[in-house]
Amino acid sequence: MIEHNGRRYHCPVEVAMDTLSGKWKCLMLWHLNDGVKRYKELERIVPGVSQKMLSQQLKELERDGLITRKVYPEVPPRVEYALTELGKSAFPILSMMHHWATEKLELRQCEE
C-alpha cells in the first residue's frame, strides 16, 4: 500500500494516473512546457475547457506540486502559472503520448 497526499494507492501507476487524470490537465501541462502562461492564455489555448474546470484543474495541479501560481499585486490582478521541476519531469510522458498518438493513430501534430 502506498500513501501519497493523504490518499492510499495499490500501485505507483495509480498515483501517476490520479495526479495526471482529468480531461484538461495533460493539455495544460503540455502548453505550460512552452513557458509561463496567464489564466486567459490557458483558457484560449485549451479548447473547450470551461472556466470552472480550468480553475479546478489548475488548483489540483498546484496542490499536487506540478505547477506554481504567482499572483501580482496589480489592478486587475495578474496571475501566472508555470511548471515546477516535478511538472517538467512529467513532460517526457506527455511527449511519448503525443508521439504514440501521431504515429499509431495517424493524427495531426497539435500546435506546440
Phi, psi and omega per residue, in radians:
M1 nan 2.386 3.137
I2 -1.995 2.322 3.020
E3 -1.905 2.260 -3.136
H4 -2.585 2.223 -3.141
N5 0.895 0.698 3.092
G6 1.326 0.163 3.133
R7 -2.091 2.720 3.141
R8 -1.883 2.395 -3.131
Y9 -2.306 2.755 3.122
H10 -1.717 -0.329 -3.006
C11 -2.658 2.535 3.092
P12 -1.021 -0.538 3.101
V13 -1.099 -0.615 3.108
E14 -1.111 -0.690 3.096
V15 -1.098 -0.838 -3.139
A16 -1.061 -0.785 -3.132
M17 -1.112 -0.706 3.135
D18 -1.155 -0.681 -3.119
T19 -1.205 -0.669 -3.072
L20 -1.732 -0.051 -3.084
S21 -1.254 2.778 -3.066
G22 2.091 2.426 -3.024
K23 -1.024 -0.528 -2.965
W24 -1.944 -0.242 -3.016
K25 -1.024 -0.825 -3.115
C26 -1.098 -0.684 3.095
L27 -1.130 -0.707 3.109
M28 -1.105 -0.790 3.114
L29 -1.092 -0.716 3.131
W30 -0.999 -0.842 -3.100
H31 -1.299 -0.557 3.098
L32 -1.215 -0.323 3.084
N33 -1.131 -0.410 3.092
D34 -1.311 -0.266 3.139
G35 2.432 -3.126 -3.107
V36 -1.048 2.422 3.116
K37 -2.309 2.563 3.023
R38 -1.546 2.859 -3.092
Y39 -0.943 -0.860 -3.089
K40 -1.130 -0.584 3.078
E41 -1.104 -0.794 3.120
L42 -1.096 -0.715 3.129
E43 -1.061 -0.649 -3.123
R44 -1.310 -0.682 -3.032
I45 -1.591 -0.119 3.053
V46 -1.887 1.600 -3.004
P47 -1.153 2.339 3.049
G48 1.566 -0.108 -3.120
V49 -1.396 2.386 3.070
S50 -1.443 2.808 3.099
Q51 -1.040 -0.694 -3.137
K52 -1.087 -0.823 -3.121
M53 -1.202 -0.672 3.108
L54 -1.055 -0.846 3.133
S55 -1.076 -0.796 -3.105
Q56 -1.093 -0.809 -3.083
Q57 -1.285 -0.538 3.016
L58 -1.117 -0.723 3.091
K59 -1.074 -0.721 3.138
E60 -1.168 -0.722 3.101
L61 -1.107 -0.664 3.089
E62 -1.182 -0.784 3.127
R63 -1.017 -0.682 -3.108
D64 -1.464 0.031 3.047
G65 1.399 0.293 -3.131
L66 -1.556 -0.443 3.117
I67 -2.366 2.825 2.991
T68 -1.998 2.692 3.119
R69 -2.174 2.139 3.137
K70 -2.067 2.143 3.140
V71 -1.837 2.215 3.108
Y72 -1.680 2.375 -3.111
P73 -1.352 1.279 3.140
E74 -2.219 2.913 3.030
V75 -2.130 2.060 -0.090
P76 -1.237 2.750 -3.107
P77 -1.079 2.442 3.071
R78 -1.892 2.226 -3.137
V79 -2.135 2.258 3.128
E80 -2.123 2.529 3.133
Y81 -2.073 2.476 3.129
A82 -2.539 2.713 3.073
L83 -1.291 2.492 2.959
T84 -1.518 3.103 3.057
E85 -1.058 -0.677 3.093
L86 -1.096 -0.751 3.103
G87 -1.101 -0.722 3.100
K88 -1.097 -0.580 -3.110
S89 -1.215 -0.291 3.097
A90 -1.452 -0.247 -3.054
F91 -1.066 -0.691 3.090
P92 -1.011 -0.593 3.094
I93 -1.136 -0.798 3.130
L94 -1.121 -0.689 3.128
S95 -1.116 -0.717 3.091
M96 -1.139 -0.666 3.093
M97 -1.109 -0.738 3.122
H98 -1.071 -0.828 3.140
H99 -1.098 -0.805 -3.139
W100 -1.021 -0.825 -3.097
A101 -1.126 -0.748 -3.111
T102 -1.244 -0.633 -3.123
E103 -1.373 -0.851 -3.002
K104 -1.496 -0.514 -3.085
L105 -1.849 0.052 3.115
E106 0.898 0.918 3.132
L107 -1.744 2.788 3.037
R108 -1.238 2.683 3.044
Q109 -1.224 2.385 3.054
C110 -1.434 2.739 -3.131
E111 -1.107 2.285 -3.138
E112 -1.857 nan nan
